[in-house]
Every structure is written in structure tokens, then in C-alpha cells.
């Protein structure tokens, strides 16, 4: 008698959410085990939360960054804010917006007569983001700016910095425009998101309505090359029209391509 052949098991039903999951890192359709989410999803959430906390307390890889930035053949300066350390920085956001007196004095001693643009790199709320993405972004952005003939102040690497720190740095360096590349507040799916904020006529006391921002710069978000092109076009317009903030709109059309 011939051996019986075991019929193949039917294919499991397709999950209708699979198609959407391919387009988002958001936690959708996690499933359910009793009244809770499955253990796998609960553990994934805790891991993402740990990555976000680690990013907040991460530190700049200062020596490596200084070496790599100097390879761009531009002078690089190190400064720090008035926040003494990370806990102080997190508890006193105002201190992260102002230069330490020693740093301000050092910048004044070497400040150029004038410059079109001062570029600041700061840890913000995720030094991880700056460590990973600042150099690739500058490698794309700086050649565009140099080909266009803009004068650049020395690069500034700032520790314990907030976005508004660039206002004081830009003023001290006599820059028409200040651009800061800074680690953004980590999310549960994006612990390494880099933001780029710029302000025309920078000076202490400027408010957020005077700034423009290109955010979520990372491989899983806005790719570095696209971010550099978008930033370059916006910076061009800000310098040409002598303004920034709510009066300056993104008209590059990159989102339609």
C-alpha cells in the first residue's frame, strides 16, 4: 500500500496591515493577547524607550568630530553654553541658550569682520544625531555654499546647546545668517533625528517665529542629500530677501518630485 501523502498546510491569511507597515515606523495594528499587546511588541516598545533615553544623555564624540570637521578645510571652534553638565542642561533650558563667558570671549577674539553664514553644530537633545549625521550633511551642503560664493564664519561645535545658542554665536561672529545643526528631541521611532534651524540677523532674544527648520534629517527620514539641497535653496532665499521665519516659505518643490 503506498505511503499516504500529508496534504500541505494552508497558507496563513495575509495581514492586511502589512502594506501600511512598509511605509511607516509608527506602531500600528500591534495585535492583542488578552487585554494586553503581545509580549514581542511590549518588549520592542521598552527597547525604543531605552534608545530614546540613551540619546538624551548621549555625549558628543568631540575629538572625532573635530578631526573630521577640520578635514573640511575650515577652521573649527569649540564652545559651550552656560549649562554646567547634562542634568543642569535638562533642568535649565535657558542656560543652554547662552554662551559661557569664556566661550563668548574666545569667539570675540577671532571673529571675522563679517560673514554671510555662521554654522553651529550642537548636541541638543540627541548628541547621537549630530555624531551620525552632521558630517555627511556638511559634506553635501558646504560645496554648494562655496560654489555660490557665500562667505562662511568658522564652524562652531557647541556642547550643551539649545537652538537659540546660534543667535548669540551668529551675532558675535558678525554673520548675516546663523544655521544650527542640532539633535532633536528623540521619539520612540527616531532617537537620531537631526534638525537644521536658521535665523536671519541673529541676536539674543530672537523668537521661534523668526526661524526656519528642516527636520528629521536621517536615512529613515529626510535623506542627507535632499536635506542639503532644501537647506541650500532656503538659505539662498533668506540671504537674498534678508529675512527668515514665517515670512519665508519652502518653494523648492522637492516634495512634489
C-alpha positions as CSV (number, residue, x, y, z in Angstrom):
1,X,0.0,0.0,0.0
2,X,1.6,3.3,-1.0
3,X,2.5,5.8,1.7
4,X,-0.1,8.3,2.5
5,X,0.9,11.9,1.4
6,X,0.3,14.6,4.0
7,X,-1.5,17.5,2.4
8,X,0.3,20.8,2.6
9,X,-0.8,23.2,5.3
10,X,-2.8,26.1,4.1
11,X,-1.0,29.4,3.8
12,X,-1.7,31.7,6.8
13,X,-4.0,34.5,5.9
14,X,-2.3,37.7,4.8
15,X,-2.2,40.5,7.4
16,X,-4.0,43.5,5.8
17,X,-1.8,45.9,7.7
18,X,1.5,44.6,6.2
19,X,1.3,47.0,3.3
20,X,1.0,50.1,5.6
21,X,3.8,48.9,7.9
22,X,6.1,49.2,4.9
23,X,5.6,52.9,4.8
24,X,5.8,53.9,8.5
25,X,7.8,53.3,11.6
26,X,4.7,54.1,13.7
27,X,3.3,51.4,15.9
28,X,0.1,50.3,14.2
29,X,-2.1,47.2,14.5
30,X,0.1,45.7,17.2
31,X,-2.3,42.9,17.9
32,X,-3.7,41.7,21.3
33,X,-3.1,39.0,23.8
34,X,-6.0,39.0,26.2
35,X,-6.3,42.6,27.3
36,X,-2.6,43.5,26.5
37,X,-0.4,43.8,23.5
38,X,1.7,40.8,22.6
39,X,4.9,40.3,24.6
40,X,7.1,41.0,21.5
41,X,5.5,44.4,20.9
42,X,5.8,45.3,24.6
43,X,9.5,44.5,24.6
44,X,10.0,46.4,21.4
45,X,8.4,49.4,23.0
46,X,10.6,49.2,26.0
47,X,13.7,48.9,23.8
48,X,12.7,52.0,21.8
49,X,12.1,53.9,25.0
50,X,15.6,52.9,26.2
51,X,17.1,54.1,22.9
52,X,15.4,57.5,23.3
53,X,16.6,57.9,26.9
54,X,20.1,57.0,25.9
55,X,20.0,59.6,23.1
56,X,19.0,62.3,25.6
57,X,22.0,61.5,27.7
58,X,24.4,60.8,24.9
59,X,27.6,62.9,24.5
60,X,29.3,64.5,21.6
61,X,32.2,62.5,20.1
62,X,34.1,65.7,20.3
63,X,37.6,64.6,19.3
64,X,36.4,62.5,16.4
65,X,34.1,65.3,15.2
66,X,36.9,67.9,15.5
67,X,39.2,65.8,13.4
68,X,36.6,65.1,10.7
69,X,35.4,68.7,10.6
70,X,39.0,70.0,10.2
71,X,39.3,67.7,7.2
72,X,36.7,70.0,5.5
73,X,39.5,72.6,5.4
74,X,37.6,75.1,7.6
75,X,38.6,76.5,11.0
76,X,36.6,74.8,13.8
77,X,36.0,76.3,17.2
78,X,34.7,74.6,20.4
79,X,32.3,76.4,22.7
80,X,29.9,75.6,25.5
81,X,26.8,77.0,26.9
82,X,26.2,78.2,30.4
83,X,24.8,74.8,31.4
84,X,27.5,73.0,33.5
85,X,26.6,69.4,32.7
86,X,23.8,67.3,31.2
87,X,21.5,67.3,34.3
88,X,21.9,71.1,34.5
89,X,21.2,71.4,30.8
90,X,18.0,69.4,31.1
91,X,16.7,71.2,34.2
92,X,17.6,74.7,32.9
93,X,16.8,75.2,29.2
94,X,17.5,78.9,29.5
95,X,21.2,78.3,30.2
96,X,21.6,76.2,27.1
97,X,20.6,79.3,25.0
98,X,23.5,81.5,26.1
99,X,27.3,81.1,25.7
100,X,29.6,80.6,28.6
101,X,31.5,83.8,29.3
102,X,34.8,82.1,28.4
103,X,33.4,80.9,25.0
104,X,31.9,84.3,24.2
105,X,35.3,85.9,24.9
106,X,37.2,83.4,22.7
107,X,34.8,84.0,19.8
108,X,35.1,87.7,20.0
109,X,38.9,87.4,19.8
110,X,38.8,85.6,16.4
111,X,35.5,86.9,15.0
112,X,35.7,87.8,11.3
113,X,34.8,91.3,10.2
114,X,31.6,89.9,8.6
115,X,30.3,86.7,7.1
116,X,27.2,85.6,5.2
117,X,26.7,82.5,7.3
118,X,27.8,81.1,10.6
119,X,27.2,77.3,11.0
120,X,26.9,75.9,14.5
121,X,26.8,72.2,15.5
122,X,25.2,71.4,18.8
123,X,24.3,68.3,20.8
124,X,20.8,69.4,21.7
125,X,18.6,66.6,23.0
126,X,20.4,63.9,20.9
127,X,24.1,64.1,20.5
128,X,23.7,60.7,18.8
129,X,22.0,62.5,15.9
130,X,24.8,65.0,15.5
131,X,27.5,62.3,15.8
132,X,25.9,60.3,13.0
133,X,24.5,62.8,10.5
134,X,26.2,66.3,10.9
135,X,29.4,65.5,8.9
136,X,27.6,63.8,5.9
137,X,25.2,66.8,5.8
138,X,28.1,69.3,5.8
139,X,29.9,67.4,3.1
140,X,26.8,67.9,0.9
141,X,26.0,71.5,2.0
142,X,29.4,73.2,2.2
143,X,30.3,72.7,-1.5
144,X,27.0,74.2,-2.6
145,X,27.5,77.3,-0.4
146,X,31.2,77.7,-1.5
147,X,30.3,77.4,-5.2
148,X,27.7,80.1,-4.7
149,X,30.3,82.4,-3.3
150,X,29.0,82.9,0.2
151,X,31.5,83.8,2.9
152,X,31.5,81.5,5.9
153,X,32.5,82.1,9.5
154,X,34.5,79.4,11.3
155,X,32.5,76.3,12.1
156,X,31.4,76.2,15.8
157,X,31.0,72.9,17.8
158,X,28.9,73.7,20.9
159,X,28.3,71.5,23.9
160,X,25.1,71.6,26.0
161,X,23.5,73.8,23.4
162,X,19.9,74.8,22.5
163,X,18.7,76.2,19.2
164,X,18.8,79.8,20.4
165,X,22.5,79.5,21.2
166,X,23.1,80.1,17.5
167,X,21.6,83.6,17.8
168,X,24.4,84.7,20.1
169,X,27.1,82.9,18.2
170,X,25.9,84.4,14.9
171,X,25.9,87.9,16.4
172,X,29.4,87.5,17.9
173,X,30.7,86.2,14.5
174,X,29.1,89.2,12.6
175,X,27.1,86.8,10.5
176,X,24.1,87.8,8.4
177,X,22.6,84.3,8.9
178,X,23.1,81.7,11.6
179,X,22.5,78.0,10.9
180,X,22.5,75.4,13.7
181,X,22.6,71.6,13.2
182,X,21.2,70.1,16.4
183,X,20.0,66.8,17.7
184,X,16.2,66.9,18.0
185,X,14.1,65.5,20.9
186,X,14.1,61.7,20.4
187,X,10.9,59.9,19.6
188,X,10.1,56.3,20.1
189,X,11.0,55.6,16.5
190,X,13.6,58.2,15.9
191,X,16.4,58.6,18.5
192,X,18.8,60.1,15.9
193,X,16.8,62.8,14.2
194,X,18.9,65.9,13.2
195,X,17.3,69.3,12.9
196,X,18.6,72.3,11.0
197,X,17.4,75.8,12.2
198,X,18.4,79.1,10.7
199,X,17.8,82.7,11.6
200,X,18.5,85.9,9.6
201,X,20.0,88.8,11.6
202,X,20.8,86.5,14.6
203,X,21.0,88.1,18.1
204,X,19.9,87.1,21.6
205,X,16.2,87.4,22.2
206,X,15.1,86.3,18.7
207,X,12.0,84.1,19.0
208,X,10.9,81.0,17.1
209,X,8.7,82.9,14.6
210,X,12.0,84.3,13.2
211,X,13.4,80.8,12.4
212,X,13.0,78.2,9.7
213,X,13.6,74.5,10.3
214,X,14.3,71.5,8.2
215,X,13.8,68.5,10.5
216,X,14.0,64.7,10.7
217,X,17.3,64.5,8.8
218,X,18.4,60.8,8.9
219,X,18.4,57.9,6.5
220,X,14.9,56.8,7.6
221,X,13.5,60.3,7.3
222,X,14.7,63.1,5.1
223,X,17.9,61.8,3.4
224,X,21.1,63.9,3.8
225,X,21.4,64.9,0.1
226,X,17.8,66.0,-0.1
227,X,18.2,68.0,3.1
228,X,21.3,69.7,1.9
229,X,19.6,70.8,-1.3
230,X,16.5,72.0,0.5
231,X,18.6,73.9,3.1
232,X,20.8,75.5,0.3
233,X,17.7,76.8,-1.5
234,X,16.2,78.2,1.7
235,X,19.5,79.8,2.8
236,X,19.8,81.4,-0.6
237,X,16.4,82.9,-0.4
238,X,16.9,84.1,3.2
239,X,20.1,85.9,2.2
240,X,18.6,87.3,-1.0
241,X,15.4,88.5,0.7
242,X,17.1,89.4,4.0
243,X,14.5,87.6,6.2
244,X,13.7,84.2,7.8
245,X,10.9,82.7,9.8
246,X,7.2,82.8,8.9
247,X,7.8,85.2,6.0
248,X,10.0,82.6,4.2
249,X,8.3,79.6,2.7
250,X,9.8,76.4,1.1
251,X,9.2,76.8,-2.6
252,X,11.8,74.3,-3.8
253,X,9.2,71.7,-4.9
254,X,11.2,68.8,-3.6
255,X,8.1,67.2,-2.1
256,X,6.5,67.1,-5.5
257,X,9.3,65.2,-7.2
